Amino acid sequence: MARPNKREEALNAVVSIIEREGITALTLDAVAAETGMTRAGLLYHFPSREDLLLATHEHLANAWEQGMASSAGKAISETTPAEKHAAYIKVCARSARRVELLLMLESTDNPELATFWQRVMDRWAPPPTANNYQELDAFIARLAADDLWAHEALSAQKLPQELRDRVVSRLVAMASPFSEESNQS
């Protein structure tokens, strides 16, 4: 496996720091200490704390989208709406981390930061456009998946894997009522 470049290493350090200590603990000095980079080396990649945070939002939003593409097993351009719903729900159920929750909450007050997350949402989980029960059910399932994700990110008591798998299976079936998976539930 290739060693991450210094920029990637710094972004991974930011994720670790925020996961452990929250956004307020994020400083250029903390990232330099975490990575072993000099402050000047860090400033080469990220001229300010704000640039570092912006890059972290982009990095995590891209990772979230890559997770959904991996779950779908194909590029987004090749996925059906049912496959998008299923990928979104499955990724919500397995990738709950405090860092994403904190950064998403932070982005609500900053349109530049929100853009990274919103682009992913627009591609993988757009709101319903038609006035029919199938799209409404898919939207409700995605909202429930978001809540499952928040529960897992916030709760000290994680759901047992078997229960999480059953919940995900039901949500996928609800989001894609005519898919093969819904016929197995």
N, C-alpha and C positions, 0 to 999 in steps of 0.2 A: 504494500500500500504506500502510495506517495506521501511524503511528508507535506503538511499544509504550508503554504507560503506565509510570510510574516503577517500579511493583511488578514488572511484567514485565521491565523493563530490569534491575532488581536481580537477579531470578532468572536471567536470561541471563548476567549478570556472574558469578554464583556458578558456573554451569555452566562458563564459560570459565576461571575461577580453578582449580576442581577439576580440570578437564581438563589444564591446564598444570602445576599445582604440587601437586595432591593435597588431601585434605580438611584436613590440618593447616594449610595456608596460608590457609584460609578464616577471615577475621576481618571484623568490621563495617568496620574501616578499609580493608581491601583492597577490599571491595565498593564503598565510598564512592569510593575512588580510581579504581576501574575505571569507574564510572558517571559520575563528576563530581558526584555528589550529596553533600550535606553529611551528616555522621554523624547529625545530628538529623533530617534528611529520611528517611534510611534507617530510623532508629528509629521513625518514624511508622508505617511499614509492617511492620517486624519489630522488636519490642521487645528481642529478644535473638538471639544467634548460634543458639541452639537453635530459636527460631521461624523463623529464616531457613533452617536445615537442614530442618526439618519441611516448610516450604512448598516447598523445592526437591525433596524426595522426592515430594510430591504433584504438583508441576508436571511432573516427568519421568515419573512413572507415568501421568499423564493423557496426555502426549505419546505415550508408548508405546502406550497404548490407542487413541488417535486414529490412529496409524500403522497399527494392525491393522484398524481400521474402514475406513480409506482403502484399504488393500490388498484388503480383502474387497469394497469398493465398495458397502457398505450398512451399516446399523445392525446392531449385534450381535443385536438381537431378530429380525432377518430372516435371519440366517445359519444355514446347516445345520452340523452338526458337521464335515463335510468342509471347508466354507469357513472355519470357525474354525481348523482345523488348518493349512490352506494359508496363511492370513493370518499366523498365528503364525510359521510356518516362514519365510515370505518376509521378514517384518520382522526376525526374528533374523539373517537372512543379510545384511541391508543396514544395520543401525543399531547396529553395535557401536562403542561409545565407552567410553573409560576411565572417564568420569564416572559412567555408569550402573553399571558394574561396581563401582566403589568404593562408591557409595551402596547398592547392593544388598548388598554384603558388610557394610557398616556396619549395615544394617537387621537382620541376623540376630541381633544382641544386643539389639534394641530393638523390642518388639512394636508400639509406636505407629508406628514408621517402617515396619516390615514390613507393616503393614496395607495401605498404599497399593499395594505391589507384589503382595501376595497377592490383593487384590480383582481385579486385572487377570488374574492367573493363574487364579483361580477362574472367571472369565467366559470366558476365551479358551482355556485349556489345563488343564481339570480332569483329575485322574487318572482312569484307567479305572474304570468302575463295574461293568461286566459281565465275566464270565470267558470272553471269547472272543478269538480271535486278531486280529480286525479292530481292536478297541479297544486291544489290547496293541501291535500294530504301529504304530498312531497314536501311542501313548504313547512307544514307542521312537524314532519319528521326531522327536517333539518334544524328547526328551532329546538326540538327535543335533544338532538345531537349536540347543539351548542350548549344546552343546559347540562348535559352529561359531561361535556368537556370542562365546563366551569366547575361542576361538582368535583371532578377528579383533580382539577388544579387547586381548589380551595380546601378540600376535605382532608383531614388527617386519617379518616377511615375510608380507604379505597374499596371500591366494589370488588368482590371476588371475581376472578377471571371468568368463571362459568356464567355468573349472572350478567356480567358485562357483555359476554358473547351473545347471550339470549336477548338482551335489550337491543344490541346492534342488529341482530337478525330480524327482530320485529320492526325496528325503524327502517331498515332497508326494504323490507316487505311493504311497509306503509308508503315509502317514497316511490316505489316502483311496482305498483299492484299487478302489472302484467308481465313482470320479469320471471325468470325461472326460479330465482331465490325465493320469491314470495310464495311459490307453489310448494316449496319445501318446508315452510314454517307451519 
